[in-house]
Amino acid sequence: MQVHVSNTRNEMGKAAGKAVEKRILKVLKKKESIRIVFAAAPSQNEFLSYLRNSKSIPWEKVSAFHMDEYIGLQPDDPALFSNFLKRNLFDHLNFKEVFLINGDKNIEQEIDRYTALIEKAPIDIVCMGIGENGHIAFNDPPIADFNDPKTLKTVELDQACRQQQVNDACFPTIEQVPTHAITLTVPALLNASFISCVVPGKYKKNALEKSLYGPIETLCPASILRIHGDCHLFTDKGAYTEPSQLHFERETIGKDLFTGNFSLLNSENKRIETQIKPLAKDSNKLPFFAPGLVDLQVNGVNGVDFNDLLLTKEDLERAVTYLLSQGVSSFFPTLITNEKSRILSLLNIIRKVCEENPLVNSCIAGIHLEGPFISSLEGARGAHNSNYIQKPDWNLVQKFQQASGGRIKLITLAPELTGAMGLIKKCHKSGINVAIGHSLASDKIIEEAVLAGANLSTHLGNAVPLMLPRHPNLLWDQLANDSLYVSLIADGFHLGESFLKVVLKTKGEKAFLVSDSTMFCGMKAGEYKSHIGEEVVLEPNGKLSLKYGNGLLAGASKNLLEGVQYLIDKNMKSPSEAWEMASIIPFTFLDISTNQDVIIFSLSELGQIFIQKVVKEGQVAFQQKT
């Protein structure tokens, strides 16, 4: 927004008129006609006077609209905004077309009619003012909606709005002011290419100060004008307040990753979504707003191993800090097959830290038990220790759940094991998701497991033998089952590109990403030892392999954000599609309706993601240092 302050109302009106005149002529160099929306109020008198007397504007190329109208007044009532504009502009000039709102007709039909007229083509210019209560058009604070999907709507006018009509001498008493009106919505106004906003006089001083310097919020609808890339506000000394040290920009302004609409983070770190599109010239400069990334399989990160009995509160806090810096605001610490008492100890540690640290508790959305109820056969078992593999045992699950404080939300198991179907049913009934993984189940067993309540394939394509029958095999069987979600490790090492592409095409919105990261995620390239003594090599490209294993993978070292980046770099998914696979889809799988966390990030010219800010439960949990 650009603010132009004049000494007098006349100078203000002239400045606004010249700006709109210049804009009209500029647009008409590229188009044969122009579409303009006008406001009707005494505050516009000097501005309309300039336009009315302009010798430069070819009015025969202008299609005119107005932004609001009272409901219920007689057609000849001088207080009607249509009649105001006729007296002050429309009847004096030869417009191409003038479209008036009729508030005396069937209101629903009139809204449909005028909506169609407005939406027929983009609006080039909106000429507006700001009300004493901060409204724009008749979008008063009680009903203003920056995310309004409508173009026009009926509204009930608030007391301050109606009193202003008396103050402006439009009505003798407030009782004579209509209680309802038709108005263009906030998005309909702000989606114009150019906005002229004329705000004179001492009675507008408070509203203008809030509009310019207060929080962007619906309590002052005009504050949203600040996000528009070509809004020019014209005011006079009587209305204007000089900025002071108390006035500062409180909002972060960006655009929604999925819609491209403006999105804001207000002073309370609450996200405000809109139906307002940034101008093309501004769009590429804005950061993206997206929901937090959700990783349902994290064995460890940044030197912290969630399966290490020496795990401490400081370790978990360090892991959370690292994950937040990578845009991961919700995750499942994943405990793999281990001795029962060790799993219980680890669950107790995680529970106690969650009880002591609210941020850790809010980031740990659940716990994933990857075992101990898995196949002991080579190929399916993976890196899990066969000495600790257990038969499915509901009593043991209950002990685990009690130790975790009810945080176990996902169990990966092999459904072919004796007793697995009964366990799946009990888990499903108790709200624990069950995934098929580390398994050699047949097609019939997979189908039976799904009927019992299994709903996910854990890291599909991994923890399977190197050689499988051409058909049938457990990969095709899981891909073909429409009830199963699949999680995928997209790090460039665990899955081949062709297989990944096939799964993405087959599963669509039931495929999501996990990192399956180990403690080596986030660490520098080099040689390391795990907490169980394995020697591993972390290469500069992120490949993690056993030092003496002839290149055999030793787990994953890339985080979920890097998985998103991989899909983008390989042109498998657009940025919004890849992000959805790591945020919205896993939340949908968990049957959580909304992801309130906010990630603000930028994309480089080469498509690289840079996290700028992470907001978790209304608090800034991470902010990139500048």
C-alpha positions in Angstrom: 0.0 0.0 0.0 1.2 3.5 -0.8 -0.1 6.3 1.3 -0.6 9.9 -0.1 -1.2 12.6 2.5 -2.6 16.0 1.3 -3.1 19.2 3.3 -6.8 19.6 2.4 -9.7 17.4 1.2 -9.7 19.2 -2.1 -6.1 18.4 -2.7 -6.7 14.8 -1.6 -9.6 14.4 -4.0 -7.5 15.9 -6.9 -4.6 13.6 -6.1 -6.8 10.5 -6.1 -8.6 11.6 -9.2 -5.3 12.1 -11.1 -4.1 8.7 -10.0 -7.2 6.9 -11.2 -7.3 9.0 -14.4 -3.7 7.9 -15.1 -4.5 4.3 -14.3 -7.5 4.3 -16.7 -5.4 5.6 -19.5 -2.7 3.1 -18.8 -5.1 0.2 -18.9 -6.8 1.4 -22.1 -3.5 1.3 -23.9 -3.6 -2.5 -23.5 -7.4 -3.1 -23.5 -10.4 -1.8 -25.4 -12.5 -1.3 -22.3 -12.1 -1.1 -18.6 -14.2 -2.2 -15.6 -14.4 0.0 -12.5 -16.2 -0.4 -9.2 -17.2 2.9 -7.4 -18.0 3.7 -3.8 -20.9 5.9 -2.9 -20.3 8.2 0.1 -19.8 11.9 0.9 -16.1 11.0 1.6 -15.8 10.5 -2.2 -17.2 13.9 -3.3 -14.0 15.7 -4.1 -12.6 12.6 -5.9 -15.7 12.1 -7.9 -15.8 15.8 -8.8 -12.3 15.5 -10.3 -13.3 12.5 -12.4 -16.6 14.1 -13.5 -14.6 17.1 -14.9 -11.8 15.1 -16.4 -11.2 15.9 -20.1 -8.9 13.0 -20.6 -10.9 9.9 -19.7 -12.8 8.2 -22.5 -15.8 7.2 -20.5 -17.4 5.5 -23.4 -14.9 2.7 -22.8 -15.7 2.4 -19.0 -18.1 -0.2 -17.6 -19.2 1.0 -14.1 -20.3 -0.9 -11.1 -20.9 0.0 -7.4 -20.0 -2.0 -4.4 -23.0 -2.0 -2.1 -26.6 -1.0 -1.8 -29.3 -0.8 0.9 -32.2 -3.3 1.0 -35.8 -2.1 1.1 -35.6 1.5 0.1 -37.8 2.8 -2.7 -36.2 3.2 -6.2 -36.4 7.0 -6.0 -35.0 7.3 -2.5 -32.1 9.8 -2.6 -30.2 7.8 0.0 -29.7 4.8 -2.3 -26.1 4.5 -3.4 -27.1 4.0 -7.0 -28.9 7.4 -6.9 -25.9 9.0 -5.2 -23.6 7.8 -8.0 -26.1 8.9 -10.6 -26.2 12.4 -9.1 -22.4 12.7 -8.7 -21.0 10.7 -11.7 -23.1 8.4 -13.8 -25.7 10.9 -15.1 -23.0 13.4 -16.1 -21.0 11.1 -18.4 -21.4 8.8 -21.3 -20.3 5.4 -19.9 -20.1 2.3 -22.0 -22.3 0.5 -19.4 -23.5 1.2 -15.9 -24.6 -1.7 -13.7 -26.6 -0.8 -10.7 -27.5 -3.0 -7.7 -31.3 -3.2 -7.1 -32.1 -3.7 -3.4 -35.8 -3.7 -4.0 -36.0 -6.9 -6.0 -35.8 -10.6 -5.1 -32.6 -10.4 -3.2 -31.3 -13.8 -4.0 -31.9 -13.4 -7.7 -30.3 -9.9 -7.6 -27.2 -11.3 -5.9 -26.9 -14.0 -8.6 -27.4 -11.5 -11.4 -24.9 -9.0 -10.1 -22.4 -11.7 -9.2 -22.5 -12.9 -12.8 -21.8 -9.4 -14.0 -18.9 -8.9 -11.6 -17.4 -12.3 -12.4 -17.7 -11.9 -16.2 -14.2 -10.4 -16.4 -11.6 -9.1 -14.0 -12.2 -5.8 -12.2 -9.5 -3.3 -13.2 -10.0 -0.6 -10.6 -11.9 -0.3 -7.3 -12.5 3.2 -5.9 -13.4 2.9 -2.3 -13.3 4.5 1.1 -13.0 3.3 4.7 -15.8 3.5 7.2 -15.6 4.9 10.7 -15.8 1.4 12.0 -13.0 0.3 9.6 -15.4 -1.3 7.1 -14.8 -1.5 3.4 -18.0 -1.5 1.4 -20.5 -2.9 3.9 -18.1 -5.5 5.3 -18.5 -4.5 8.9 -16.2 -5.9 11.6 -18.9 -8.4 12.8 -19.3 -10.0 9.4 -16.1 -9.2 7.4 -14.4 -12.3 6.1 -11.1 -12.3 4.3 -11.6 -15.9 3.2 -15.2 -15.3 1.9 -15.9 -17.6 -1.1 -18.8 -15.3 -2.3 -18.6 -12.3 -4.5 -21.7 -10.6 -3.2 -23.8 -11.3 -0.1 -26.5 -9.7 2.2 -25.3 -8.3 5.5 -26.8 -6.9 8.6 -25.4 -3.4 9.3 -23.8 -2.8 12.7 -24.7 0.1 14.9 -21.5 2.1 14.1 -22.0 1.7 10.4 -25.6 2.9 10.6 -24.6 5.8 12.8 -22.1 6.9 10.2 -24.9 7.3 7.7 -26.5 9.8 10.1 -23.1 11.5 10.7 -22.8 11.9 6.9 -26.3 13.5 6.7 -27.6 10.7 4.5 -30.4 10.0 7.0 -32.0 12.2 9.7 -32.0 9.5 12.4 -30.5 6.1 12.9 -34.0 4.6 13.0 -34.4 5.5 9.3 -31.1 3.8 8.3 -31.8 0.4 6.7 -30.7 -2.6 8.8 -29.6 -4.7 5.8 -27.7 -4.3 2.6 -26.1 -6.0 -0.3 -22.3 -5.8 -0.5 -19.3 -7.0 -2.5 -17.2 -9.2 -0.3 -13.7 -8.4 0.8 -12.0 -10.8 -1.7 -14.2 -9.4 -4.5 -12.8 -5.9 -3.7 -9.2 -6.8 -3.2 -8.9 -9.0 -6.3 -9.0 -5.8 -8.4 -5.8 -4.9 -10.1 -5.7 -1.4 -8.7 -7.3 0.1 -5.7 -7.9 3.8 -4.9 -8.9 4.4 -1.3 -10.0 7.9 -0.3 -10.2 8.6 3.5 -10.7 12.2 4.6 -11.6 13.9 7.8 -11.2 13.7 11.6 -14.1 11.2 12.0 -12.0 8.6 10.1 -8.8 9.2 12.1 -9.2 6.3 14.4 -10.2 3.8 11.7 -7.4 5.0 9.4 -4.8 4.6 12.2 -6.0 1.0 12.8 -6.0 0.3 9.1 -2.4 1.5 8.6 -0.7 0.4 11.8 -2.9 -2.1 13.7 -3.1 -5.8 13.3 -4.4 -7.1 10.0 -7.7 -8.6 11.2 -11.4 -8.5 10.6 -11.9 -6.3 13.7 -10.7 -3.6 11.3 -11.5 -4.9 7.8 -9.7 -2.1 6.0 -6.4 -3.3 7.5 -6.4 -6.0 4.8 -5.7 -3.3 2.2 -2.1 -3.4 3.3 -1.5 -6.7 1.6 -2.5 -5.4 -1.9 0.4 -4.7 -4.2 -1.2 -1.7 -6.0 -3.4 0.0 -3.4 -3.1 3.7 -3.1 -4.6 5.4 -0.1 -5.4 9.1 -0.3 -6.0 11.0 2.9 -5.7 14.5 4.5 -4.1 16.0 7.5 -7.4 15.6 9.5 -7.5 11.8 9.1 -3.8 10.9 9.0 -1.7 9.9 12.0 2.1 9.9 11.6 3.7 6.5 12.4 5.5 6.4 15.8 7.6 3.9 17.6 4.4 2.2 18.7 3.5 1.4 15.2 5.3 -1.6 13.6 4.6 -4.3 11.1 3.2 -7.2 13.1 2.2 -9.6 10.4 4.1 -12.0 8.1 2.5 -11.9 4.7 2.8 -14.7 2.2 0.7 -16.9 -0.1 -0.9 -20.3 0.5 1.1 -23.1 -1.1 -2.0 -24.9 -2.5 -4.2 -22.0 -3.6 -1.8 -19.2 -4.3 -4.0 -16.8 -2.2 -2.7 -14.4 0.3 -2.1 -15.9 3.7 -1.1 -14.0 6.8 0.4 -14.7 10.2 -1.0 -12.1 12.7 0.5 -10.7 15.8 -0.8 -13.6 17.8 0.8 -16.1 15.4 -2.6 -17.1 14.1 -2.8 -17.9 10.5 -5.4 -15.8 8.5 -6.4 -17.3 5.2 -7.9 -15.3 2.4 -9.6 -15.7 -1.0 -7.4 -12.8 -2.3 -4.9 -13.4 -5.1 -1.6 -11.5 -5.0 -0.8 -9.4 -8.1 1.4 -11.2 -10.6 4.2 -8.7 -10.1 4.2 -9.4 -6.3 3.5 -13.2 -6.2 7.1 -14.4 -6.7 8.4 -12.2 -3.9 6.1 -13.8 -1.3 7.0 -16.7 0.9 4.8 -19.8 1.0 2.5 -20.8 3.8 2.0 -24.5 4.3 0.9 -26.9 7.1 3.5 -28.6 9.2 5.3 -31.7 7.9 4.2 -34.9 9.6 6.7 -37.8 9.8 5.3 -41.1 11.1 8.6 -43.0 11.2 11.6 -41.4 12.9 14.1 -43.7 14.5 16.3 -40.8 15.4 17.9 -37.6 14.2 20.9 -35.3 14.8 22.9 -37.8 16.9 19.8 -38.8 18.9 18.7 -42.5 18.7 15.2 -43.1 20.1 16.1 -46.8 20.6 19.1 -46.0 22.9 18.4 -46.7 26.6 20.6 -43.8 27.4 18.0 -41.5 25.8 17.6 -38.3 27.8 15.3 -35.3 28.0 18.0 -33.2 26.4 18.3 -35.7 23.6 14.6 -35.5 22.8 14.6 -31.7 23.0 17.6 -31.6 20.6 15.8 -33.9 18.2 12.6 -31.8 18.3 14.6 -28.6 17.7 16.3 -30.1 14.7 13.1 -31.5 13.2 11.3 -28.1 13.6 14.2 -26.4 11.8 13.4 -28.8 8.9 9.7 -28.0 8.9 8.6 -31.2 10.7 6.2 -30.1 13.4 4.7 -33.5 14.2 6.4 -36.9 14.3 6.2 -40.4 15.7 9.4 -41.6 17.5 9.7 -45.1 16.1 10.9 -47.9 18.4 12.0 -51.0 16.5 12.1 -54.7 17.6 13.9 -55.0 21.0 13.8 -56.8 24.3 10.4 -56.2 26.0 11.9 -54.5 29.0 13.9 -52.1 26.8 10.9 -51.1 24.9 9.1 -50.4 28.1 12.0 -48.3 29.4 12.1 -46.3 26.2 8.4 -45.7 26.3 8.6 -44.5 29.9 11.4 -42.1 29.0 9.4 -40.6 26.1 6.3 -40.3 28.3 8.1 -38.5 31.1 9.7 -36.0 28.8 6.4 -35.3 27.1 4.9 -34.7 30.5 7.7 -32.3 31.4 8.1 -30.4 28.1 5.0 -29.0 26.4 6.8 -28.4 23.1 8.1 -31.9 22.9 4.6 -33.2 23.9 2.9 -31.2 21.1 5.5 -32.3 18.5 5.3 -36.0 19.4 1.9 -36.8 17.8 2.2 -40.4 18.7 4.6 -43.3 18.9 5.2 -45.9 16.2 6.1 -49.5 17.3 7.9 -51.1 14.3 7.9 -54.6 15.8 8.4 -56.7 17.8 5.6 -58.6 16.0 7.3 -59.0 12.6 8.6 -61.8 10.4 11.9 -63.5 11.4 12.6 -64.6 7.9 15.5 -63.1 6.0 14.5 -60.3 3.6 11.4 -59.4 5.5 13.1 -59.0 8.9 15.5 -56.3 7.6 17.9 -54.9 10.2 15.7 -56.0 13.2 17.3 -58.4 15.7 15.6 -61.8 15.4 16.4 -62.6 19.0 13.7 -60.1 20.2 10.9 -60.9 17.7 7.7 -61.7 19.5 4.4 -63.5 18.7 1.5 -61.0 18.6 0.4 -60.4 22.2 -2.4 -58.0 23.1 -1.4 -58.0 26.8 2.1 -56.9 25.9 0.6 -54.1 23.7 -1.5 -52.9 26.6 1.7 -52.8 28.8 3.5 -50.8 26.1 0.5 -48.5 25.8 0.3 -47.9 29.6 4.1 -47.1 29.7 3.7 -44.6 26.9 0.8 -42.8 28.5 -1.5 -43.8 25.6 0.8 -42.4 23.0 1.1 -45.5 20.7 -0.8 -44.6 17.6 0.8 -47.0 15.0 2.1 -50.6 15.1 3.8 -52.3 12.2 3.5 -56.1 12.2 3.5 -59.2 10.0 -0.1 -60.3 9.6 0.9 -63.9 8.8 2.0 -64.5 12.4 -0.2 -66.7 14.6 -2.5 -64.4 16.6 -2.0 -61.4 14.4 -5.6 -61.1 13.2 -6.9 -61.0 16.7 -4.3 -58.3 17.6 -5.2 -56.2 14.6 -8.9 -56.2 15.6 -8.1 -55.2 19.1 -5.7 -52.5 18.1 -8.2 -51.1 15.6 -11.0 -51.1 18.2 -8.7 -49.2 20.7 -7.7 -46.6 18.1 -4.2 -47.9 17.3 -3.5 -47.9 13.5 -2.0 -51.2 12.2 0.4 -51.3 9.3 1.6 -54.3 7.3 5.4 -54.4 7.2 8.4 -56.6 7.6 6.1 -59.3 6.3 5.9 -62.1 3.7 2.1 -62.3 3.8 0.1 -63.9 1.0 -2.6 -62.1 -0.9 -5.3 -63.8 1.2 -3.7 -62.9 4.5 -3.2 -59.3 3.4 -6.9 -59.1 2.5 -7.9 -60.7 5.8 -5.6 -58.2 7.7 -7.3 -55.2 5.9 -10.7 -56.6 6.8 -9.6 -56.9 10.4 -8.5 -53.2 10.5 -5.0 -52.9 9.0 -4.9 -49.7 7.0 -1.2 -49.0 6.0 1.8 -50.6 4.3 4.9 -49.5 6.1 7.8 -48.2 3.8 6.4 -50.2 0.9 9.2 -51.6 -1.3 11.6 -52.1 1.6 12.0 -54.9 4.1 11.2 -57.4 1.3 13.4 -60.1 -0.2 15.6 -59.2 -3.1 13.8 -61.8 -5.3 10.0 -62.1 -5.4 7.6 -64.2 -7.6 6.5 -62.3 -10.7 2.9 -62.7 -9.6 1.4 -62.9 -7.2 3.6 -61.1 -4.7 3.1 -59.0 -1.6 4.0 -55.7 -3.4 1.3 -56.0 -6.0 -1.2 -57.3 -3.5 -0.7 -54.2 -1.3 -0.7 -51.8 -4.2 -3.9 -53.3 -5.5 -5.8 -53.0 -2.2 -7.6 -49.7 -2.3 -8.1 -49.7 1.5 -4.4 -49.5 2.3 -2.4 -46.3 2.6 1.3 -46.7 1.8 4.3 -44.9 3.4 7.4 -44.4 1.2 11.0 -43.5 1.8 11.9 -41.1 -1.0 15.6 -40.5 -0.3 17.0 -41.7 -3.6 18.5 -44.9 -2.1 15.7 -47.0 -0.6 13.5 -47.1 -3.7 14.2 -46.9 -7.4 12.6 -44.0 -9.3 10.5 -46.3 -11.5 9.0 -48.2 -8.5 8.3 -44.9 -6.8 6.6 -43.5 -9.9 4.4 -46.6 -10.1 3.3 -46.4 -6.5 2.6 -42.6 -6.8 0.4 -43.3 -9.8 -1.3 -46.3 -8.3 -2.0 -45.0 -4.8 -2.5 -41.3 -5.5 -3.9 -39.6 -2.3 -3.2 -42.7 -0.2 0.6 -42.5 -0.6 2.6 -40.4 1.9 6.2 -39.9 2.8 8.2 -41.0 5.8 11.9 -40.5 6.5 12.6 -43.6 8.5 15.6 -41.5 9.6 18.3 -42.8 12.0 20.4 -40.9 14.4 22.8 -40.0 11.5 20.2 -37.8 9.9 21.5 -34.2 10.1 25.1 -35.3 10.8 28.2 -34.5 8.7 29.5 -37.1 6.3 32.0 -39.5 7.9 32.3 -42.9 9.7 30.3 -43.6 12.8 29.3 -46.2 15.3 25.7 -46.8 16.2 24.7 -47.3 19.9 24.8 -51.1 19.2 28.3 -51.0 17.9 27.6 -51.1 14.1 30.2 -49.2 12.0 28.6 -47.2 9.3 29.6 -44.8 6.6 27.6 -41.6 5.8 28.5 -40.3 2.4 28.2 -36.7 1.3 25.2 -37.5 -0.8 23.4 -38.9 2.2 23.8 -42.6 1.6 24.2 -44.5 4.8 25.7 -48.0 4.5 27.5 -50.6 6.7 31.2 -50.1 6.6 31.8 -53.8 5.9 28.6 -54.6 4.2 29.5 -54.2 0.5 27.3 -51.1 0.2 24.3 -52.6 2.2 22.1 -49.8 3.5 22.3 -49.1 7.2 19.2 -47.1 7.4 18.1 -43.6 6.2 19.9 -40.4 6.9 17.7 -37.9 5.2 14.8 -36.1 6.8 11.3 -35.7 5.6 11.9 -32.3 4.0 14.6 -33.8 1.9 12.1 -36.4 0.8 9.8 -33.7 -0.4 12.7 -32.0 -2.1 13.6 -35.3 -3.9 10.2 -35.6 -5.4 10.4 -32.0 -6.6 13.9 -32.4 -8.0 12.9 -35.6 -9.9 9.8 -33.9 -11.3 7.6 -36.6 -9.8 5.5 -34.0 -8.0 5.0 -30.3 -7.9 6.0 -28.5 -4.7 2.4 -28.4 -3.5 1.8 -32.1 -4.3 5.0 -33.2 -2.7 4.3 -31.1 0.4 0.8 -32.6 0.6 2.3 -36.1 0.7 4.3 -35.1 3.8 1.6 -33.1 5.7 -2.0 -33.3 4.7 -2.1 -37.0 3.6 -0.5 -38.4 6.8 -2.9 -36.3 8.9 -5.8 -37.6 6.8 -4.5 -41.2 7.5 -4.5 -40.4 11.2 -8.0 -39.1 10.9 -7.0 -35.7 12.1 -9.1 -33.1 10.3 -6.7 -30.1 10.4 -3.1 -29.3 10.7 -2.9 -26.0 12.5 0.9 -25.7 12.4 2.3 -23.2 10.0 5.5 -23.5 8.0 6.7 -20.4 6.1 9.3 -21.1 3.5 10.7 -19.8 0.2 11.7 -21.5 -3.0 14.9 -20.6 -4.8 15.1 -20.2 -8.5 16.3 -23.8 -8.7 13.4 -25.0 -6.6 15.3 -25.5 -3.3 13.1 -25.2 -0.2 14.3 -22.9 2.6 12.4 -22.9 5.9 12.0 -19.4 7.3 9.6 -19.8 10.3 7.7 -22.6 12.0 4.7 -21.9 14.2 3.5 -24.6 16.6 0.3 -24.1 18.6 0.4 -20.3 18.2 4.1 -20.0 19.2 7.1 -19.4 17.0 9.0 -22.7 17.4 11.7 -22.0 14.9 12.8 -18.9 13.0 15.7 -18.7 10.6 18.4 -16.2 11.7 18.9 -13.4 9.2 
